Amino acid sequence: MHAATVNEAAKILAEGIAQRPSDIDVVLVNGYGYPAWRGGPMHEADRIGLPVVLERVARMYEADGPGWEPAPLLQEMVAAGKRFADLNGYSDSPHTSGHSGCAGAPSASRIFRRAAAVPTSPSPSHIER
């Protein structure tokens, strides 16, 4: 089940639905009850190793066919020796490079440009009652 979750998450990252792997981890831990001690599925995938996750997804695809195709981003990351942490855009980790190097994956500059473009909600004093 974990490999399927990570595979789908890689697809939504490539589509730009989620900005960073850490955003997916936060949502699944806080909103869906993913065990917090595991750090979220993307963090756990890095810990397990993306080649292992990709191999599990490939086995599901071989067994169950359409709908279980490995995400292109996951395949590219394995081929490039990258981790999901590399896509988070944090510069304080020795495991992050600030960009992914994977086609279709968001770069740190793209992530921050999108974040800056998101309008903020008005403060409570501006809300009509």
C-alpha positions in Angstrom: 0.0 0.0 0.0 2.8 2.4 0.8 4.4 2.0 -2.7 1.0 2.8 -4.3 0.6 5.9 -2.2 4.1 7.1 -3.1 3.6 6.4 -6.8 0.3 8.4 -6.9 2.0 11.2 -4.9 4.8 11.3 -7.4 2.2 11.8 -10.1 0.6 14.7 -8.3 4.0 16.3 -7.8 4.8 16.1 -11.5 1.3 17.6 -12.3 1.9 20.5 -10.0 -1.1 19.7 -7.7 1.3 19.5 -4.7 4.3 21.7 -4.5 6.7 19.7 -2.4 6.9 16.1 -1.1 6.9 17.5 2.4 3.4 19.0 1.7 2.1 15.6 0.9 3.6 14.2 4.1 2.0 17.0 6.2 -1.4 16.3 4.6 -1.3 12.6 5.1 0.0 12.7 8.6 -2.3 15.4 9.9 -5.3 14.8 7.7 -5.4 11.1 7.0 -3.8 9.5 10.0 -0.5 8.4 8.5 1.7 7.4 11.4 3.6 10.5 12.4 6.6 8.5 13.7 7.2 7.5 10.1 7.4 11.1 8.9 4.9 10.7 6.1 5.0 8.5 3.0 7.5 10.5 1.0 9.9 10.7 3.9 9.5 7.0 4.5 10.1 6.3 0.8 13.4 8.1 1.1 14.3 6.1 4.1 13.4 2.8 2.4 15.0 3.8 -0.8 13.3 4.9 -4.0 14.7 1.9 -6.0 12.9 -0.4 -3.6 9.6 1.6 -3.9 9.9 1.6 -7.7 10.5 -2.2 -7.7 7.3 -2.7 -5.6 5.3 -0.5 -7.9 6.6 -2.3 -10.9 5.6 -5.7 -9.4 2.1 -4.3 -8.8 2.0 -3.1 -12.4 3.1 -6.6 -13.7 0.4 -8.3 -11.5 -2.5 -5.9 -11.9 -1.9 -4.0 -15.2 -3.3 -0.6 -16.2 -3.7 1.9 -13.3 -0.5 0.7 -11.6 2.0 2.2 -14.1 5.1 3.6 -12.3 5.1 7.4 -12.2 7.6 8.9 -14.6 8.9 11.2 -11.9 9.6 8.2 -9.6 11.4 6.4 -12.5 13.5 9.6 -13.3 14.4 10.1 -9.7 15.6 6.5 -9.3 17.6 6.8 -12.5 19.2 10.1 -11.3 19.9 8.8 -7.8 17.6 11.5 -6.2 15.4 11.5 -3.2 12.1 13.2 -2.5 13.9 15.4 0.0 15.8 16.8 -3.0 12.5 18.3 -4.2 11.6 20.1 -1.0 13.8 23.1 -1.8 15.3 23.4 1.7 18.9 24.4 1.7 19.7 23.4 5.3 19.8 19.7 4.6 22.9 17.9 3.4 20.5 15.7 1.2 19.0 18.6 -0.8 20.4 20.2 -3.8 17.8 23.0 -4.3 16.6 21.5 -7.6 15.5 18.1 -8.7 17.3 17.5 -12.0 14.3 15.4 -13.0 12.1 16.4 -16.0 8.6 17.4 -14.8 9.6 17.8 -11.2 9.2 21.2 -9.6 12.4 23.1 -8.9 12.9 25.1 -5.8 12.6 28.4 -7.7 9.4 27.3 -9.3 8.1 26.2 -5.9 8.8 29.6 -4.4 7.4 31.5 -7.4 4.2 29.6 -7.0 4.1 30.2 -3.3 4.6 33.9 -3.7 1.7 34.1 -6.2 -0.8 32.6 -3.8 -3.0 35.4 -2.5 -3.3 35.7 1.3 -6.7 35.7 3.0 -7.9 38.9 4.6 -7.4 39.4 8.3 -10.5 39.0 10.5 -10.9 42.8 10.8 -11.6 43.0 7.1 -14.3 40.4 7.0 -17.9 41.8 7.0 -20.1 40.5 9.7 
